[in-house]
Amino acid sequence: MADHEHWQLDASTPELYERYLVPAITSIWAADLLDRIPLRPNETVLDIACGTGAVIRLAATRAQGGRLVGLDLNSAMLAVARAAAQTGPPIEWVEGSALDLPFPAKSVDVVFCQLGLQFFPDRPLALREMRRVLRPGGRVGLSVYSAIERTPAAYAFVQALDQHLGASASRTKRAEHVFPDPEEIKSLLSEVGFHHVDVATVTKQIEFPSMLDYVRFQLIATPMAALLRDKSPTERDRAIHAMATDAASRIDPAMLHNGKLSFPQKSHVAIAGG
């Protein structure tokens, strides 16, 4: 993958996200979340802001019967999710909003929301909706990235973006990291009526074949692809290489070993009862 001549880039942004970023990042956090909430027999499990389905697909491998549902507002993400889940237990894919969940009250046993809460325009409303659909004794598990400064590669990347594309270029990436304080997550959950709220700040080691891979996939497999949309392929490739070189210069050299990139990523992971 470090050799760009072998990258398969002739795909949509959701397809590239599923192909490259889910294995490197999203699946790691999905496993952590599922490890914290063991599934019981015949439960209804809902994954909100499911994207291409990393969490609910993993839940399907651990479920003991029951109903599995992935919900997302983005139809293109759901199309990739459906294609990626053609084997194994059936998963229902629903296009809908976290602010108005299309499910009856007290109809879900477990709600997951991985790395989605930070993007909701009304977070308390989204959390109230999660609590509304939970059955008595139900559980919710969610995760959000911590401060961007605590994930060195991401912090180096946004600084390189600002340097090369202007001060507003990193806005989308920085928006992933709007919860620096775990107590804010705990307060949000408690204020809408969740109980037994536990929030842990968790570190995972993330690896990419190179800084170039990390920067390239951030800029082709996420909404940040829009930043380079107006450039020619040659200009785009030149810009990505320049930002990767810049970002590499901003991290501890120990995170680059034989060209490979390995860095800690921190998230706040919350578990609560409905």
Secondary structure in CASP SS format (residue, H / E / C, confidence):
PFRMAT SS
TARGET T0000
AUTHOR 0000-0000-0000
METHOD secondary structure of the structure
MODEL  1
M C 1.00
A C 1.00
D C 1.00
H H 1.00
E H 1.00
H H 1.00
W C 1.00
Q C 1.00
L C 1.00
D C 1.00
A C 1.00
S C 1.00
T H 1.00
P H 1.00
E H 1.00
L H 1.00
Y H 1.00
E H 1.00
R H 1.00
Y H 1.00
L H 1.00
V H 1.00
P H 1.00
A H 1.00
I H 1.00
T H 1.00
S H 1.00
I H 1.00
W H 1.00
A H 1.00
A H 1.00
D H 1.00
L H 1.00
L H 1.00
D H 1.00
R H 1.00
I C 1.00
P C 1.00
L C 1.00
R C 1.00
P E 1.00
N C 1.00
E C 1.00
T E 1.00
V E 1.00
L E 1.00
D E 1.00
I E 1.00
A C 1.00
C C 1.00
G C 1.00
T C 1.00
G C 1.00
A H 1.00
V H 1.00
I H 1.00
R H 1.00
L H 1.00
A H 1.00
A H 1.00
T H 1.00
R H 1.00
A C 1.00
Q E 1.00
G C 1.00
G C 1.00
R E 1.00
L E 1.00
V E 1.00
G E 1.00
L E 1.00
D E 1.00
L C 1.00
N C 1.00
S H 1.00
A H 1.00
M H 1.00
L H 1.00
A H 1.00
V H 1.00
A H 1.00
R H 1.00
A H 1.00
A H 1.00
A C 1.00
Q C 1.00
T C 1.00
G C 1.00
P C 1.00
P C 1.00
I C 1.00
E E 1.00
W E 1.00
V E 1.00
E E 1.00
G C 1.00
S C 1.00
A C 1.00
L C 1.00
D C 1.00
L C 1.00
P C 1.00
F C 1.00
P C 1.00
A C 1.00
K C 1.00
S C 1.00
V E 1.00
D E 1.00
V E 1.00
V E 1.00
F E 1.00
C E 1.00
Q E 1.00
L C 1.00
G C 1.00
L H 1.00
Q H 1.00
F H 1.00
F C 1.00
P C 1.00
D C 1.00
R H 1.00
P H 1.00
L H 1.00
A H 1.00
L H 1.00
R H 1.00
E H 1.00
M H 1.00
R H 1.00
R H 1.00
V H 1.00
L E 1.00
R E 1.00
P E 1.00
G E 1.00
G E 1.00
R E 1.00
V E 1.00
G E 1.00
L E 1.00
S E 1.00
V E 1.00
Y E 1.00
S C 1.00
A C 1.00
I H 1.00
E H 1.00
R H 1.00
T C 1.00
P H 1.00
A H 1.00
A H 1.00
Y H 1.00
A H 1.00
F H 1.00
V H 1.00
Q H 1.00
A H 1.00
L H 1.00
D H 1.00
Q H 1.00
H H 1.00
L H 1.00
G C 1.00
A C 1.00
S C 1.00
A C 1.00
S C 1.00
R H 1.00
T H 1.00
K H 1.00
R H 1.00
A H 1.00
E H 1.00
H H 1.00
V C 1.00
F C 1.00
P C 1.00
D C 1.00
P H 1.00
E H 1.00
E H 1.00
I H 1.00
K H 1.00
S H 1.00
L H 1.00
L H 1.00
S H 1.00
E H 1.00
V C 1.00
G C 1.00
F C 1.00
H E 1.00
H E 1.00
V E 1.00
D E 1.00
V E 1.00
A E 1.00
T E 1.00
V E 1.00
T E 1.00
K E 1.00
Q E 1.00
I E 1.00
E E 1.00
F E 1.00
P C 1.00
S C 1.00
M H 1.00
L H 1.00
D H 1.00
Y H 1.00
V H 1.00
R H 1.00
F H 1.00
Q H 1.00
L H 1.00
I H 1.00
A C 1.00
T C 1.00
P H 1.00
M H 1.00
A H 1.00
A H 1.00
L H 1.00
L H 1.00
R C 1.00
D C 1.00
K C 1.00
S C 1.00
P H 1.00
T H 1.00
E H 1.00
R H 1.00
D H 1.00
R H 1.00
A H 1.00
I H 1.00
H H 1.00
A H 1.00
M H 1.00
A H 1.00
T H 1.00
D H 1.00
A H 1.00
A H 1.00
S H 1.00
R C 1.00
I C 1.00
D C 1.00
P H 1.00
A H 1.00
M H 1.00
L E 1.00
H E 1.00
N C 1.00
G C 1.00
K E 1.00
L E 1.00
S E 1.00
F E 1.00
P E 1.00
Q E 1.00
K E 1.00
S E 1.00
H E 1.00
V E 1.00
A E 1.00
I E 1.00
A E 1.00
G E 1.00
G C 1.00
END
